[in-house]
């Protein structure tokens, strides 16, 4: 018995997906559903532009052919739990595999899957996940089940860990840490080494080092000597090294960048007046700061931000 003429019905918790005939009265259908239980009141959401989202699935009707893809709400930040946040790394690596498996079950064809997979990888990059970690666990999730755990696994990545030597117990401590890393992160080969202790400058406030031009890392500004515009960039290395690269690129036109293009117009850069406007060692925070400074300054043409600021709109 199907008096309502329902062609397809799927229910999950408090969400219901229904396909009705074209000539069906949707309002009458909603009225009947609201008579089932007086304490329950249903609302109706119709497809728009032949598309309708259900949970995290976007359902598209292409001339009667149904396709499905990954759906995110407009309020979605396009980011996941940050890689450098406090918490076991295994939770974060498993999140990559879980999301890839979710895409495999959602996307209706290979083209949609590859497109959504690139968006997923970008979201993990914006969340601070190292690219090699993303590729490693995406590959693991895409690998056929009968190959997992075989000799075809991707070789372990060598990671060097520096420790300060204190006394003979330091050797035992390093061994314990290496075993712990190998146990919880099988894709990492821990190579420990001992390094020198702290130097005199490190005992003082970090604010002192922020004003040392040669060692400052973060967001920098280079003014133009011939106009009121400037260039905003970010670097994890010493500012003098980055400025030297800019100067050589302008001199030999080695790279197609905003600095080189502006110099080609006959303008001169004030490299001697370049300053660090924001000191930040964290990569994600440094890129966000760079984008904010680009938005708030009159920058040269082609000075693009490296982080999408749209995710912060309220």
N, C-alpha and C positions, 0 to 999 in steps of 0.2 A: 504494500500500500504506500503510495507516494502522492497524496492529494495536492501537495504544493508544487509538484513538478520539478523537484530538485535534481539537477544533473550530476552534481558532485558535492560532497559534504566532508569536511575535515575539522576536527575539534581538538584543541590543545589548551588545557586549563580554562581560561576565560576568553580565549580567542577562537572564533569560528570562521572558516573559509568556505564559502558556498558559491556554486555556479548555478545560475537560473536560466531558463529559456529567455530569448530576447523579448517575447511578448508577455513575460511575467510581470505582475504588479508588485513591485518591490515594497511599497508602503503596506500593502495587505500582508505580504510575507512577514514584515517586521511586526505588524499588529498581532498576528497569530503567535509569533514567538514570545511576545511580551505577555501573553495570556497563560503561559505554562506555569509560571511561578510569580506570585504577586510581589515577592521581595527582590526579584530580578528584573532589571530593565536594560534591554539591549539597545545599542545604537548601530546605525548602518553606515558603512563607509563604502562608497562606490569607486570603481576604477576611474582614473583620470588619465587622459591621453593614452588609453589602452594599457595602463599600468596600475598595479595595486600591490602594496607591501603586506606581507603576513609574517610576523615575527622578524627574523633577519633575512627573509627571502623577498626579493623583488620579482613579481610575476608579471610578465609582459605578454600581451596578446597581439601577435603579428599575423593578421589576416587569418585568424583561427588556429594558428600554431602557437602553442604555449612554450615560452622559454623562461628560465629562472636564473637569477644572479644574486650576488651578495648585496644586501641592503643595509645602509646605515642611516640613522635618523639625522636630520639637519643639525641637531645639537651635538652630534658625535664630534669629539675633539681630534679624531684621526690619530690618536696616540693610545698606547697601552701602558701598563705599569713600567715606569722607567727602569732601564737596565741597572743604573747605579743606585736604585732605591734599596732600602734595607729589606732583606728577605732572601731565602735560599735561591740560588741560581737555577736549580733544577726545576723550580716552579715556572721560571721565565722561559727556559728552553722547552719545557713541555707545552707552554702556551703557544709557541711557534708551531709545534706539531699538531696541537689541537685545532688551531685556526686553519692550517692547511687541510687537515682532514675534513673540517667543516665545509670549506670551499669545494672540496671534491664531492661532497654529498649534496651541495646546493646547486652548483653551476650545471646547466643542462647540456653544455657542449664545450669542446676543447678551447674554442676561441674566447668564450666568456670566462672560462677558468683561467687562462693565461693573463687576460686583462685584469681580473680581480686579484690574481696572485701578485702582479706587479704593484697594485695598490696596497696590498697587505705588506709586502716587503718595505715599501716606502714608509708605511705607518710605523713599522718596527725601527727603521732607521731614524725617524723623527723622535722615537722614544729612547734613543741612545744605544740601541743594540748594535754591537759590532757586525760589520757586513759578513765576516767569515762565519760568525755564529749563525746568522740568518740563513746563509747558503747551506751550511752544514746540516741544520735541522730541517730545512725545507727539503733537501735532497733525501734525508732519512725518511721523512713522511711520505715522499713520492715513490720511494723504493718499494718494489713488490714485497709482500710479507715473507715469501719463501727465501728472499735474499738477505733479510735483516739478520745481523749477527754473523754473517759469513765473512770470508776473507776479502770480499769485495768492498768492505767498509772503507770510508775515506780515512786516509792516514791521520794519526793524531797530530794536532798542532803543538809545536814546541813553544812553551812560554817560560821565560826566564824570571825567576823571583829572587830579588835581592834581600838579604838579611844582614843585620848588623851583628858582628861577632862580639860577644861579651865575655864568655868563658867556655870551658869544655862542654857545658850543658847545651850550648848553642847548636852543636852538631846533632845531638839527639832531638832537639826541637825541630830542626830543619827536616830530619827524616820523618818525624811524625806528621808534619805539615804536608810533605810530599805525598805520603800514603793517603792522607785525608783527601787531598785534591784528586789523586788518581781514582779513589773510590767513588767520589761523588761526581766527578767530571771526567768520564772515560775518554772524551775527545781531546783532552789536554795532556801533554807530556811535560811534567814539571821538571825544570832544570834549575836547581837552586844555586846561589852563589853568595859569597859574603862581600859586603861593600864597606866603604869607609864610614866612620861615624859622622855626626853633625859638625858642620863648620861653625865658626864664630857668628857669622851673620844670621844663621838659622835660629839662634837663640833670641833674637830681637823680634819685635813686632813685624808681622808680614806687611804692614802698611809702609814700612821703610822701603821694602823692595819694590813696592808698586810704583815708586817714583824714579826708579833706576831705569833709564831709557833703554839701555842695552839688554836688559834681562826681562823687561815687561812683556807679557803676553796678553792678548785680548783684542779689543776693537780699537782701531787706529784711524786717524783722519789726516789726509794729505791735502793742503790747500793749493789752489791754483794761483800762480803769480800774476796772471793776466786777466782773471775774471773772479767773480764772487763765488764760484762753485768749488766743490771739493770732492774728494773720493773717500768713501768709507769702506774699510775692509777689516778682516779679522785674521789673526794668525796665532798659532800655538808656539811659535818660535820667537826668538829675539826680534825686536822691531828692526834693528839695524840690518839683520840678514834679509828680512822681507823687503825693506826699502832698497837694498842693493840689487835685489832681483828686479824690482820695478824699474830701477834706473837702467839696468842692462837691457831689459825688454824694450824700453823706450829708445835706447840708443841703436839697437840692432833690429828692432821690429820683430822680435822672436815670437811674440804671442799676441793673439787677437784678444785684447782686453779693453776695458773702459779706460784704463790709464794710458795705454798705447794709443787708442783711438783719439783721445783728447789731445795727446801730445802731437799727433799727426796734423791737427788743426793749426799748429803753430804756437800753441800755448806751452808755457813752461811750468813745471811742477815745483812747489816749494818743499822739496824733500828735507831740507834742513829745518823746516818749521813743522814737520810731521810730529804728532803727539798721540799718545795712547789715551783715549777718552774713556775707556772702561777696561779695567783689569779683570779677567775671568779665565780660569784654567779649565773649567768644565766645558766640553765641546758644545753641548746642546744650549747651555745658557749663553755661551759666547756667540753662537749663531743667532739666537733670539735677540741679544743686545745689538748685534750688527744690523739686523733688520729694523729694529726700532730707531736706531740712529740714522739709517738711510731714509726712513719715513719722515724724520724730523729735521733733516738738513737738505739744503739745496745741492744735490749731487749732480755729477756729470752724466751725460747720456750713456746708458748701458751699465750703470752701477746698480746691479740687481741684488736683491736680498737672497740669502741662501736658506731661508726658513719661512714657511707660510704663516703669515700673521693672521690670516682669516680664522684660524682656530681659536683666537682669543676674543672674537667679537661677542658682545653681550646683547 
